[in-house]
Amino acid sequence: MRAYVAITPPELQGFIDSGSFKASNALVVNQTLSEELESDTEEELEFESSFQAAMQSRAMQGPGALGMVLAVDLTADQVGAAQGNHVELLSNLSWSQVESLLVAESEEPELSWFAAQEIPTYLPQWLA
């Protein structure tokens, strides 16, 4: 299951260093979100989930911060209870589950995409 996890630059550094990250929840595309947005377009629903996670990341850091979102592939045993399009994560994420990073530089609905292998290259500028 594809999920979107809000993360801060320091948390991202720790994740890269340790290979493991404990997040309490993730955002997913599910029937609840589809009904809420009155949309069946997978791309639109994925964008909405990822943008919600980016805004969650910004809220965790304060005004003017980058919104950072990991797109991860979850296993069935990692997914707990759902509330809306939020699901509880029952175990740590491993770096091998990371597909990409999405970054919101403003509150505009626009995300920049970075492949998992590019993240360590850009991380120093995100930490600055």
N, CA, C and O atoms as a printed pandas DataFrame, in Angstrom:
     atom_number atom_name residue_name chain_id  residue_number  x_coord  y_coord  z_coord
0              1         N          MET        A               1    0.850   -1.177    0.000
1              2        CA          MET        A               1    0.000    0.000    0.000
2              3         C          MET        A               1    0.896    1.240    0.000
3              4         O          MET        A               1    1.791    1.373    0.834
4              5         N          ARG        A               2    0.644    2.129   -0.933
5              6        CA          ARG        A               2    1.381    3.392   -0.983
6              7         C          ARG        A               2    0.834    4.309    0.104
7              8         O          ARG        A               2   -0.377    4.429    0.292
8              9         N          ALA        A               3    1.763    4.956    0.817
9             10        CA          ALA        A               3    1.385    5.877    1.883
10            11         C          ALA        A               3    2.318    7.077    1.859
11            12         O          ALA        A               3    3.401    7.037    1.276
12            13         N          TYR        A               4    1.870    8.140    2.503
13            14        CA          TYR        A               4    2.609    9.395    2.530
14            15         C          TYR        A               4    2.841    9.784    3.981
15            16         O          TYR        A               4    1.899    9.917    4.761
16            17         N          VAL        A               5    4.115    9.966    4.333
17            18        CA          VAL        A               5    4.509   10.194    5.717
18            19         C          VAL        A               5    5.173   11.569    5.843
19            20         O          VAL        A               5    6.168   11.856    5.177
20            21         N          ALA        A               6    4.606   12.407    6.705
21            22        CA          ALA        A               6    5.201   13.718    6.989
22            23         C          ALA        A               6    6.504   13.513    7.752
23            24         O          ALA        A               6    6.587   12.666    8.642
24            25         N          ILE        A               7    7.521   14.295    7.396
25            26        CA          ILE        A               7    8.818   14.170    8.046
26            27         C          ILE        A               7    9.502   15.534    8.039
27            28         O          ILE        A               7    9.232   16.360    7.167
28            29         N          THR        A               8   10.376   15.771    8.996
29            30        CA          THR        A               8   11.157   17.003    9.050
30            31         C          THR        A               8   12.572   16.715    8.554
31            32         O          THR        A               8   12.980   15.554    8.526
32            33         N          PRO        A               9   13.331   17.741    8.161
33            34        CA          PRO        A               9   14.706   17.489    7.720
34            35         C          PRO        A               9   15.563   16.754    8.767
35            36         O          PRO        A               9   16.268   15.814    8.401
36            37         N          PRO        A              10   15.532   17.143   10.060
37            38        CA          PRO        A              10   16.327   16.377   11.034
38            39         C          PRO        A              10   15.874   14.911   11.160
39            40         O          PRO        A              10   16.704   14.015   11.317
40            41         N          GLU        A              11   14.567   14.673   11.092
41            42        CA          GLU        A              11   14.078   13.290   11.132
42            43         C          GLU        A              11   14.555   12.514    9.906
43            44         O          GLU        A              11   14.897   11.335   10.000
44            45         N          LEU        A              12   14.573   13.184    8.761
45            46        CA          LEU        A              12   15.041   12.550    7.532
46            47         C          LEU        A              12   16.510   12.168    7.666
47            48         O          LEU        A              12   16.912   11.082    7.248
48            49         N          GLN        A              13   17.311   13.057    8.246
49            50        CA          GLN        A              13   18.731   12.746    8.471
50            51         C          GLN        A              13   18.871   11.519    9.368
51            52         O          GLN        A              13   19.670   10.625    9.085
52            53         N          GLY        A              14   18.093   11.478   10.449
53            54        CA          GLY        A              14   18.137   10.327   11.341
54            55         C          GLY        A              14   17.716    9.042   10.653
55            56         O          GLY        A              14   18.293    7.983   10.899
56            57         N          PHE        A              15   16.719    9.131    9.797
57            58        CA          PHE        A              15   16.237    7.978    9.042
58            59         C          PHE        A              15   17.335    7.453    8.128
59            60         O          PHE        A              15   17.576    6.247    8.075
60            61         N          ILE        A              16   17.995    8.340    7.417
61            62        CA          ILE        A              16   19.075    7.932    6.519
62            63         C          ILE        A              16   20.208    7.296    7.319
63            64         O          ILE        A              16   20.755    6.268    6.920
64            65         N          ASP        A              17   20.557    7.907    8.445
65            66        CA          ASP        A              17   21.669    7.402    9.259
66            67         C          ASP        A              17   21.384    6.028    9.851
67            68         O          ASP        A              17   22.264    5.167    9.878
68            69         N          SER        A              18   20.145    5.816   10.329
69            70        CA          SER        A              18   19.820    4.571   11.023
70            71         C          SER        A              18   19.167    3.513   10.123
71            72         O          SER        A              18   19.226    2.319   10.418
72            73         N          GLY        A              19   18.551    3.954    9.035
73            74        CA          GLY        A              19   17.842    3.033    8.163
74            75         C          GLY        A              19   16.452    2.681    8.653
75            76         O          GLY        A              19   15.764    1.857    8.050
76            77         N          SER        A              20   16.029    3.318    9.769
77            78        CA          SER        A              20   14.732    3.014   10.366
78            79         C          SER        A              20   14.083    4.299   10.865
79            80         O          SER        A              20   14.770    5.215   11.316
80            81         N          PHE        A              21   12.750    4.363   10.780
81            82        CA          PHE        A              21   12.033    5.562   11.226
82            83         C          PHE        A              21   10.696    5.159   11.825
83            84         O          PHE        A              21    9.952    4.375   11.236
84            85         N          LYS        A              22   10.397    5.698   13.001
85            86        CA          LYS        A              22    9.120    5.440   13.666
86            87         C          LYS        A              22    8.200    6.630   13.432
87            88         O          LYS        A              22    8.436    7.719   13.954
88            89         N          ALA        A              23    7.169    6.420   12.659
89            90        CA          ALA        A              23    6.126    7.418   12.442
90            91         C          ALA        A              23    4.849    6.855   13.036
91            92         O          ALA        A              23    4.620    5.646   12.990
92            93         N          SER        A              24    4.021    7.720   13.590
93            94        CA          SER        A              24    2.793    7.227   14.213
94            95         C          SER        A              24    1.674    6.992   13.203
95            96         O          SER        A              24    0.812    6.136   13.404
96            97         N          ASN        A              25    1.700    7.771   12.099
97            98        CA          ASN        A              25    0.636    7.609   11.109
98            99         C          ASN        A              25    1.118    7.982    9.725
99           100         O          ASN        A              25    2.199    8.544    9.548
100          101         N          ALA        A              26    0.292    7.658    8.750
101          102        CA          ALA        A              26    0.566    7.986    7.351
102          103         C          ALA        A              26   -0.759    8.315    6.691
103          104         O          ALA        A              26   -1.823    7.949    7.191
104          105         N          LEU        A              27   -0.689    8.997    5.585
105          106        CA          LEU        A              27   -1.886    9.304    4.799
106          107         C          LEU        A              27   -1.920    8.384    3.590
107          108         O          LEU        A              27   -0.893    8.098    2.975
108          109         N          VAL        A              28   -3.123    7.929    3.265
109          110        CA          VAL        A              28   -3.298    6.987    2.166
110          111         C          VAL        A              28   -4.474    7.420    1.292
111          112         O          VAL        A              28   -5.280    8.271    1.670
112          113         N          VAL        A              29   -4.542    6.813    0.129
113          114        CA          VAL        A              29   -5.703    6.971   -0.742
114          115         C          VAL        A              29   -6.654    5.830   -0.398
115          116         O          VAL        A              29   -6.304    4.655   -0.504
116          117         N          ASN        A              30   -7.855    6.198    0.013
117          118        CA          ASN        A              30   -8.854    5.178    0.338
118          119         C          ASN        A              30  -10.243    5.677   -0.055
119          120         O          ASN        A              30  -10.395    6.779   -0.582
120          121         N          GLN        A              31  -11.233    4.863    0.206
121          122        CA          GLN        A              31  -12.608    5.196   -0.171
122          123         C          GLN        A              31  -13.083    6.469    0.526
123          124         O          GLN        A              31  -13.807    7.269   -0.068
124          125         N          THR        A              32  -12.683    6.659    1.772
125          126        CA          THR        A              32  -13.082    7.845    2.521
126          127         C          THR        A              32  -12.621    9.112    1.815
127          128         O          THR        A              32  -13.393   10.058    1.659
128          129         N          LEU        A              33  -11.352    9.131    1.386
129          130        CA          LEU        A              33  -10.826   10.304    0.683
130          131         C          LEU        A              33  -11.529   10.490   -0.651
131          132         O          LEU        A              33  -11.859   11.614   -1.030
132          133         N          SER        A              34  -11.757    9.406   -1.357
133          134        CA          SER        A              34  -12.437    9.474   -2.648
134          135         C          SER        A              34  -13.826   10.089   -2.502
135          136         O          SER        A              34  -14.226   10.928   -3.309
136          137         N          GLU        A              35  -14.556    9.672   -1.475
137          138        CA          GLU        A              35  -15.894   10.223   -1.239
138          139         C          GLU        A              35  -15.826   11.680   -0.798
139          140         O          GLU        A              35  -16.652   12.494   -1.210
140          141         N          GLU        A              36  -14.842   12.012    0.039
141          142        CA          GLU        A              36  -14.689   13.387    0.524
142          143         C          GLU        A              36  -14.416   14.350   -0.623
143          144         O          GLU        A              36  -14.969   15.449   -0.665
144          145         N          LEU        A              37  -13.562   13.933   -1.552
145          146        CA          LEU        A              37  -13.203   14.799   -2.682
146          147         C          LEU        A              37  -14.116   14.616   -3.887
147          148         O          LEU        A              37  -14.019   15.343   -4.875
148          149         N          GLU        A              38  -15.007   13.627   -3.786
149          150        CA          GLU        A              38  -15.895   13.295   -4.903
150          151         C          GLU        A              38  -15.086   13.070   -6.175
151          152         O          GLU        A              38  -15.388   13.610   -7.239
152          153         N          SER        A              39  -14.043   12.249   -6.024
153          154        CA          SER        A              39  -13.153   11.970   -7.148
154          155         C          SER        A              39  -12.779   10.498   -7.170
155          156         O          SER        A              39  -12.628    9.863   -6.126
156          157         N          ASP        A              40  -12.633    9.972   -8.363
157          158        CA          ASP        A              40  -12.139    8.613   -8.551
158          159         C          ASP        A              40  -10.798    8.626   -9.263
159          160         O          ASP        A              40  -10.261    7.565   -9.582
160          161         N          THR        A              41  -10.254    9.789   -9.513
161          162        CA          THR        A              41   -8.989    9.907  -10.222
162          163         C          THR        A              41   -7.844    9.610   -9.259
163          164         O          THR        A              41   -7.593   10.376   -8.329
164          165         N          GLU        A              42   -7.151    8.497   -9.486
165          166        CA          GLU        A              42   -6.075    8.054   -8.600
166          167         C          GLU        A              42   -4.998    9.130   -8.439
167          168         O          GLU        A              42   -4.520    9.370   -7.330
168          169         N          GLU        A              43   -4.620    9.771   -9.531
169          170        CA          GLU        A              43   -3.581   10.799   -9.474
170          171         C          GLU        A              43   -4.005   11.965   -8.581
171          172         O          GLU        A              43   -3.205   12.460   -7.786
172          173         N          GLU        A              44   -5.237   12.398   -8.706
173          174        CA          GLU        A              44   -5.746   13.499   -7.884
174          175         C          GLU        A              44   -5.784   13.114   -6.410
175          176         O          GLU        A              44   -5.430   13.917   -5.548
176          177         N          LEU        A              45   -6.209   11.899   -6.122
177          178        CA          LEU        A              45   -6.292   11.433   -4.739
178          179         C          LEU        A              45   -4.902   11.269   -4.125
179          180         O          LEU        A              45   -4.700   11.605   -2.958
180          181         N          GLU        A              46   -3.947   10.758   -4.896
181          182        CA          GLU        A              46   -2.575   10.637   -4.408
182          183         C          GLU        A              46   -1.977   12.013   -4.136
183          184         O          GLU        A              46   -1.292   12.208   -3.132
184          185         N          PHE        A              47   -2.235   12.967   -5.031
185          186        CA          PHE        A              47   -1.721   14.315   -4.798
186          187         C          PHE        A              47   -2.312   14.896   -3.518
187          188         O          PHE        A              47   -1.589   15.490   -2.719
188          189         N          GLU        A              48   -3.607   14.733   -3.317
189          190        CA          GLU        A              48   -4.251   15.280   -2.122
190          191         C          GLU        A              48   -3.659   14.681   -0.848
191          192         O          GLU        A              48   -3.380   15.408    0.105
192          193         N          SER        A              49   -3.467   13.379   -0.823
193          194        CA          SER        A              49   -2.869   12.737    0.354
194          195         C          SER        A              49   -1.450   13.237    0.592
195          196         O          SER        A              49   -1.079   13.530    1.729
196          197         N          SER        A              50   -0.664   13.337   -0.458
197          198        CA          SER        A              50    0.717   13.796   -0.300
198          199         C          SER        A              50    0.767   15.268    0.101
199          200         O          SER        A              50    1.619   15.659    0.900
200          201         N          PHE        A              51   -0.125   16.083   -0.435
201          202        CA          PHE        A              51   -0.124   17.504   -0.064
202          203         C          PHE        A              51   -0.589   17.685    1.381
203          204         O          PHE        A              51   -0.076   18.554    2.086
204          205         N          GLN        A              52   -1.549   16.879    1.832
205          206        CA          GLN        A              52   -1.959   16.937    3.238
206          207         C          GLN        A              52   -0.782   16.591    4.147
207          208         O          GLN        A              52   -0.585   17.228    5.182
208          209         N          ALA        A              53   -0.005   15.588    3.762
209          210        CA          ALA        A              53    1.168   15.208    4.549
210          211         C          ALA        A              53    2.215   16.324    4.535
211          212         O          ALA        A              53    2.878   16.559    5.545
212          213         N          ALA        A              54    2.368   17.011    3.407
213          214        CA          ALA        A              54    3.318   18.131    3.334
214          215         C          ALA        A              54    2.903   19.252    4.282
215          216         O          ALA        A              54    3.750   19.846    4.950
216          217         N          MET        A              55    1.617   19.543    4.344
217          218        CA          MET        A              55    1.144   20.584    5.259
218          219         C          MET        A              55    1.308   20.139    6.720
219          220         O          MET        A              55    1.568   20.964    7.596
220          221         N          GLN        A              56    1.156   18.849    6.975
221          222        CA          GLN        A              56    1.395   18.309    8.316
222          223         C          GLN        A              56    2.866   18.494    8.690
223          224         O          GLN        A              56    3.171   18.872    9.821
224          225         N          SER        A              57    3.767   18.234    7.763
225          226        CA          SER        A              57    5.195   18.427    7.993
226          227         C          SER        A              57    5.502   19.882    8.309
227          228         O          SER        A              57    6.263   20.175    9.230
228          229         N          ARG        A              58    4.918   20.777    7.557
229          230        CA          ARG        A              58    5.143   22.216    7.808
230          231         C          ARG        A              58    4.637   22.607    9.191
231          232         O          ARG        A              58    5.294   23.368    9.901
232          233         N          ALA        A              59    3.483   22.094    9.574
233          234        CA          ALA        A              59    2.918   22.404   10.885
234          235         C          ALA        A              59    3.820   21.892   12.010
235          236         O          ALA        A              59    3.899   22.511   13.071
236          237         N          MET        A              60    4.496   20.774   11.786
237          238        CA          MET        A              60    5.400   20.208   12.788
238          239         C          MET        A              60    6.625   21.101   13.001
239          240         O          MET        A              60    7.256   21.044   14.056
240          241         N          GLN        A              61    6.964   21.930   12.000
241          242        CA          GLN        A              61    8.200   22.708   12.030
242          243         C          GLN        A              61    7.997   24.191   12.284
243          244         O          GLN        A              61    8.877   24.849   12.840
244          245         N          GLY        A              62    6.863   24.719   11.890
245          246        CA          GLY        A              62    6.624   26.143   12.059
246          247         C          GLY        A              62    6.550   26.873   10.735
247          248         O          GLY        A              62    6.839   26.302    9.683
248          249         N          PRO        A              63    6.154   28.157   10.789
249          250        CA          PRO        A              63    5.958   28.955    9.577
250          251         C          PRO        A              63    7.215   29.023    8.704
251          252         O          PRO        A              63    8.337   29.144    9.197
252          253         N          GLY        A              64    6.988   28.940    7.394
253          254        CA          GLY        A              64    8.071   29.092    6.436
254          255         C          GLY        A              64    8.905   27.843    6.204
255          256         O          GLY        A              64    9.817   27.864    5.378
256          257         N          ALA        A              65    8.621   26.760    6.907
257          258        CA          ALA        A              65    9.402   25.534    6.750
258          259         C          ALA        A              65    8.999   24.790    5.483
259          260         O          ALA        A              65    7.897   24.962    4.962
260          261         N          LEU        A              66    9.907   23.972    5.009
261          262        CA          LEU        A              66    9.592   23.091    3.884
262          263         C          LEU        A              66    8.642   21.989    4.357
263          264         O          LEU        A              66    8.790   21.466    5.462
264          265         N          GLY        A              67    7.695   21.651    3.538
265          266        CA          GLY        A              67    6.844   20.497    3.816
266          267         C          GLY        A              67    7.462   19.289    3.144
267          268         O          GLY        A              67    7.605   19.264    1.922
268          269         N          MET        A              68    7.828   18.291    3.925
269          270        CA          MET        A              68    8.520   17.127    3.379
270          271         C          MET        A              68    7.684   15.869    3.607
271          272         O          MET        A              68    7.156   15.640    4.695
272          273         N          VAL        A              69    7.578   15.065    2.557
273          274        CA          VAL        A              69    6.730   13.882    2.582
274          275         C          VAL        A              69    7.462   12.711    1.947
275          276         O          VAL        A              69    7.954   12.803    0.822
276          277         N          LEU        A              70    7.526   11.619    2.678
277          278        CA          LEU        A              70    8.072   10.397    2.098
278          279         C          LEU        A              70    6.941    9.589    1.486
279          280         O          LEU        A              70    5.923    9.346    2.134
280          281         N          ALA        A              71    7.116    9.178    0.254
281          282        CA          ALA        A              71    6.204    8.221   -0.374
282          283         C          ALA        A              71    6.800    6.849   -0.098
283          284         O          ALA        A              71    7.910    6.546   -0.536
284          285         N          VAL        A              72    6.065    6.031    0.623
285          286        CA          VAL        A              72    6.568    4.727    1.049
286          287         C          VAL        A              72    5.577    3.635    0.662
287          288         O          VAL        A              72    4.387    3.884    0.468
288          289         N          ASP        A              73    6.102    2.428    0.556
289          290        CA          ASP        A              73    5.256    1.264    0.323
290          291         C          ASP        A              73    5.185    0.487    1.623
291          292         O          ASP        A              73    6.194   -0.016    2.117
292          293         N          LEU        A              74    3.971    0.393    2.175
293          294        CA          LEU        A              74    3.745   -0.298    3.436
294          295         C          LEU        A              74    3.377   -1.755    3.201
295          296         O          LEU        A              74    2.789   -2.108    2.178
296          297         N          THR        A              75    3.732   -2.585    4.161
297          298        CA          THR        A              75    3.269   -3.961    4.152
298          299         C          THR        A              75    1.962   -4.013    4.937
299          300         O          THR        A              75    1.699   -3.132    5.756
300          301         N          ALA        A              76    1.150   -5.025    4.700
301          302        CA          ALA        A              76   -0.155   -5.134    5.356
302          303         C          ALA        A              76   -0.028   -5.167    6.873
303          304         O          ALA        A              76   -0.890   -4.634    7.572
304          305         N          ASP        A              77    1.033   -5.786    7.398
305          306        CA          ASP        A              77    1.178   -5.882    8.849
306          307         C          ASP        A              77    1.654   -4.580    9.496
307          308         O          ASP        A              77    1.714   -4.503   10.723
308          309         N          GLN        A              78    1.986   -3.576    8.722
309          310        CA          GLN        A              78    2.369   -2.276    9.273
310          311         C          GLN        A              78    1.175   -1.343    9.468
311          312         O          GLN        A              78    1.287   -0.335   10.164
312          313         N          VAL        A              79    0.048   -1.666    8.867
313          314        CA          VAL        A              79   -1.104   -0.771    8.831
314          315         C          VAL        A              79   -2.096   -1.137    9.925
315          316         O          VAL        A              79   -2.563   -2.273   10.010
316          317         N          GLY        A              80   -2.412   -0.139   10.770
317          318        CA          GLY        A              80   -3.387   -0.334   11.833
318          319         C          GLY        A              80   -4.704    0.335   11.492
319          320         O          GLY        A              80   -5.131    0.366   10.338
320          321         N          ALA        A              81   -5.325    0.860   12.510
321          322        CA          ALA        A              81   -6.648    1.479   12.371
322          323         C          ALA        A              81   -6.592    2.701   11.461
323          324         O          ALA        A              81   -5.598    3.425   11.415
324          325         N          ALA        A              82   -7.685    2.904   10.744
325          326        CA          ALA        A              82   -7.811    4.072    9.865
326          327         C          ALA        A              82   -8.821    5.043   10.448
327          328         O          ALA        A              82   -9.842    4.657   11.018
328          329         N          GLN        A              83   -8.496    6.320   10.282
329          330        CA          GLN        A              83   -9.441    7.393   10.612
330          331         C          GLN        A              83   -9.369    8.367    9.452
331          332         O          GLN        A              83   -8.375    9.073    9.281
332          333         N          GLY        A              84  -10.428    8.400    8.658
333          334        CA          GLY        A              84  -10.380    9.178    7.428
334          335         C          GLY        A              84   -9.344    8.547    6.512
335          336         O          GLY        A              84   -9.345    7.334    6.303
336          337         N          ASN        A              85   -8.459    9.375    5.966
337          338        CA          ASN        A              85   -7.400    8.819    5.127
338          339         C          ASN        A              85   -6.075    8.715    5.874
339          340         O          ASN        A              85   -5.018    8.579    5.258
340          341         N          HIS        A              86   -6.134    8.779    7.213
341          342        CA          HIS        A              86   -4.964    8.546    8.063
342          343         C          HIS        A              86   -4.998    7.098    8.543
343          344         O          HIS        A              86   -6.045    6.598    8.956
344          345         N          VAL        A              87   -3.844    6.428    8.486
345          346        CA          VAL        A              87   -3.742    5.089    9.046
346          347         C          VAL        A              87   -2.643    5.078   10.100
347          348         O          VAL        A              87   -1.621    5.752    9.969
348          349         N          GLU        A              88   -2.879    4.305   11.136
349          350        CA          GLU        A              88   -1.891    4.113   12.190
350          351         C          GLU        A              88   -0.792    3.199   11.660
351          352         O          GLU        A              88   -1.062    2.213   10.974
352          353         N          LEU        A              89    0.452    3.545   11.989
353          354        CA          LEU        A              89    1.571    2.681   11.613
354          355         C          LEU        A              89    1.978    1.868   12.822
355          356         O          LEU        A              89    2.247    2.419   13.889
356          357         N          LEU        A              90    2.023    0.554   12.655
357          358        CA          LEU        A              90    2.270   -0.359   13.763
358          359         C          LEU        A              90    3.736   -0.734   13.948
359          360         O          LEU        A              90    4.105   -1.320   14.965
360          361         N          SER        A              91    4.564   -0.401   12.976
361          362        CA          SER        A              91    5.985   -0.714   13.093
362          363         C          SER        A              91    6.810    0.331   12.356
363          364         O          SER        A              91    6.288    1.131   11.580
364          365         N          ASN        A              92    8.112    0.300   12.620
365          366        CA          ASN        A              92    9.023    1.248   11.989
366          367         C          ASN        A              92    9.075    1.051   10.478
367          368         O          ASN        A              92    8.857   -0.046    9.963
368          369         N          LEU        A              93    9.369    2.140    9.792
369          370        CA          LEU        A              93    9.633    2.090    8.356
370          371         C          LEU        A              93   11.106    1.776    8.154
371          372         O          LEU        A              93   11.942    2.177    8.965
372          373         N          SER        A              94   11.428    1.075    7.101
373          374        CA          SER        A              94   12.831    0.862    6.734
374          375         C          SER        A              94   13.122    1.687    5.477
375          376         O          SER        A              94   12.228    1.963    4.678
376          377         N          TRP        A              95   14.387    2.071    5.322
377          378        CA          TRP        A              95   14.757    2.918    4.190
378          379         C          TRP        A              95   14.409    2.243    2.867
379          380         O          TRP        A              95   14.111    2.935    1.893
380          381         N          SER        A              96   14.437    0.928    2.804
381          382        CA          SER        A              96   14.123    0.221    1.557
382          383         C          SER        A              96   12.667    0.415    1.128
383          384         O          SER        A              96   12.328    0.134   -0.021
384          385         N          GLN        A              97   11.806    0.887    2.022
385          386        CA          GLN        A              97   10.399    1.141    1.686
386          387         C          GLN        A              97   10.186    2.509    1.049
387          388         O          GLN        A              97    9.106    2.779    0.523
388          389         N          VAL        A              98   11.190    3.372    1.086
389          390        CA          VAL        A              98   11.065    4.733    0.557
390          391         C          VAL        A              98   11.171    4.711   -0.954
391          392         O          VAL        A              98   12.150    4.221   -1.516
392          393         N          GLU        A              99   10.146    5.252   -1.607
393          394        CA          GLU        A              99   10.145    5.367   -3.061
394          395         C          GLU        A              99   10.629    6.739   -3.518
395          396         O          GLU        A              99   11.355    6.860   -4.504
396          397         N          SER        A             100   10.209    7.780   -2.775
397          398        CA          SER        A             100   10.590    9.132   -3.161
398          399         C          SER        A             100   10.303   10.100   -2.016
399          400         O          SER        A             100    9.699    9.743   -1.004
400          401         N          LEU        A             101   10.750   11.319   -2.209
401          402        CA          LEU        A             101   10.471   12.416   -1.285
402          403         C          LEU        A             101    9.777   13.510   -2.085
403          404         O          LEU        A             101   10.189   13.842   -3.196
404          405         N          LEU        A             102    8.726   14.058   -1.508
405          406        CA          LEU        A             102    8.010   15.183   -2.107
406          407         C          LEU        A             102    8.213   16.384   -1.204
407          408         O          LEU        A             102    8.108   16.274    0.018
408          409         N          VAL        A             103    8.503   17.532   -1.803
409          410        CA          VAL        A             103    8.802   18.731   -1.029
410          411         C          VAL        A             103    7.903   19.879   -1.465
411          412         O          VAL        A             103    7.813   20.207   -2.648
412          413         N          ALA        A             104    7.241   20.482   -0.481
413          414        CA          ALA        A             104    6.433   21.687   -0.714
414          415         C          ALA        A             104    7.227   22.871   -0.189
415          416         O          ALA        A             104    7.539   22.946    1.000
416          417         N          GLU        A             105    7.551   23.793   -1.083
417          418        CA          GLU        A             105    8.328   24.959   -0.680
418          419         C          GLU        A             105    7.450   26.115   -0.224
419          420         O          GLU        A             105    7.946   27.090    0.340
420          421         N          SER        A             106    6.154   26.010   -0.465
421          422        CA          SER        A             106    5.215   27.046   -0.042
422          423         C          SER        A             106    3.883   26.377    0.251
423          424         O          SER        A             106    3.771   25.151    0.207
424          425         N          GLU        A             107    2.885   27.177    0.548
425          426        CA          GLU        A             107    1.557   26.610    0.794
426          427         C          GLU        A             107    0.762   26.427   -0.492
427          428         O          GLU        A             107   -0.383   25.978   -0.465
428          429         N          GLU        A             108    1.372   26.775   -1.608
429          430        CA          GLU        A             108    0.738   26.541   -2.904
430          431         C          GLU        A             108    0.682   25.036   -3.155
431          432         O          GLU        A             108    1.574   24.309   -2.719
432          433         N          PRO        A             109   -0.339   24.563   -3.843
433          434        CA          PRO        A             109   -0.459   23.128   -4.085
434          435         C          PRO        A             109    0.500   22.645   -5.178
435          436         O          PRO        A             109    0.088   22.306   -6.287
436          437         N          GLU        A             110    1.783   22.626   -4.833
437          438        CA          GLU        A             110    2.813   22.200   -5.765
438          439         C          GLU        A             110    3.879   21.449   -4.984
439          440         O          GLU        A             110    4.326   21.914   -3.936
440          441         N          LEU        A             111    4.290   20.287   -5.490
441          442        CA          LEU        A             111    5.287   19.460   -4.821
442          443         C          LEU        A             111    6.409   19.133   -5.794
443          444         O          LEU        A             111    6.166   18.813   -6.958
444          445         N          SER        A             112    7.639   19.217   -5.303
445          446        CA          SER        A             112    8.800   18.786   -6.087
446          447         C          SER        A             112    9.108   17.350   -5.717
447          448         O          SER        A             112    8.995   16.964   -4.554
448          449         N          TRP        A             113    9.501   16.549   -6.714
449          450        CA          TRP        A             113    9.726   15.126   -6.526
450          451         C          TRP        A             113   11.215   14.828   -6.556
451          452         O          TRP        A             113   11.944   15.342   -7.405
452          453         N          PHE        A             114   11.669   13.983   -5.611
453          454        CA          PHE        A             114   13.063   13.548   -5.562
454          455         C          PHE        A             114   13.084   12.030   -5.387
455          456         O          PHE        A             114   12.426   11.496   -4.494
456          457         N          ALA        A             115   13.834   11.345   -6.233
457          458        CA          ALA        A             115   13.985    9.893   -6.102
458          459         C          ALA        A             115   14.718    9.582   -4.800
459          460         O          ALA        A             115   15.495   10.402   -4.311
460          461         N          ALA        A             116   14.477    8.415   -4.247
461          462        CA          ALA        A             116   15.092    8.034   -2.973
462          463         C          ALA        A             116   16.607    8.179   -3.014
463          464         O          ALA        A             116   17.204    8.635   -2.039
464          465         N          GLN        A             117   17.234    7.805   -4.109
465          466        CA          GLN        A             117   18.688    7.885   -4.192
466          467         C          GLN        A             117   19.204    9.324   -4.272
467          468         O          GLN        A             117   20.389    9.558   -4.035
468          469         N          GLU        A             118   18.351   10.283   -4.598
469          470        CA          GLU        A             118   18.758   11.695   -4.655
470          471         C          GLU        A             118   18.704   12.377   -3.289
471          472         O          GLU        A             118   19.350   13.406   -3.093
472          473         N          ILE        A             119   17.958   11.832   -2.361
473          474        CA          ILE        A             119   17.709   12.498   -1.082
474          475         C          ILE        A             119   18.995   12.845   -0.344
475          476         O          ILE        A             119   19.132   13.986    0.096
476          477         N          PRO        A             120   19.952   11.921   -0.181
477          478        CA          PRO        A             120   21.177   12.286    0.547
478          479         C          PRO        A             120   21.949   13.444   -0.088
479          480         O          PRO        A             120   22.627   14.193    0.615
480          481         N          THR        A             121   21.852   13.592   -1.394
481          482        CA          THR        A             121   22.544   14.679   -2.087
482          483         C          THR        A             121   21.957   16.043   -1.711
483          484         O          THR        A             121   22.698   17.006   -1.521
484          485         N          TYR        A             122   20.641   16.123   -1.605
485          486        CA          TYR        A             122   19.970   17.395   -1.330
486          487         C          TYR        A             122   19.779   17.680    0.156
487          488         O          TYR        A             122   19.506   18.819    0.535
488          489         N          LEU        A             123   19.917   16.667    0.998
489          490        CA          LEU        A             123   19.638   16.836    2.415
490          491         C          LEU        A             123   20.423   17.964    3.071
491          492         O          LEU        A             123   19.833   18.692    3.869
492          493         N          PRO        A             124   21.714   18.163    2.792
493          494        CA          PRO        A             124   22.431   19.273    3.462
494          495         C          PRO        A             124   21.775   20.637    3.233
495          496         O          PRO        A             124   21.736   21.455    4.152
496          497         N          GLN        A             125   21.267   20.897    2.042
497          498        CA          GLN        A             125   20.628   22.200    1.810
498          499         C          GLN        A             125   19.287   22.290    2.529
499          500         O          GLN        A             125   18.880   23.383    2.921
500          501         N          TRP        A             126   18.593   21.174    2.714
501          502        CA          TRP        A             126   17.328   21.193    3.450
502          503         C          TRP        A             126   17.534   21.358    4.942
503          504         O          TRP        A             126   16.660   21.865    5.645
504          505         N          LEU        A             127   18.695   20.927    5.426
505          506        CA          LEU        A             127   19.022   21.077    6.840
506          507         C          LEU        A             127   19.507   22.487    7.178
507          508         O          LEU        A             127   19.447   22.909    8.333
508          509         N          ALA        A             128   19.987   23.210    6.171
509          510        CA          ALA        A             128   20.563   24.550    6.397
510          511         C          ALA        A             128   19.523   25.570    6.809
511          512         O          ALA        A             128   19.855   26.734    7.032
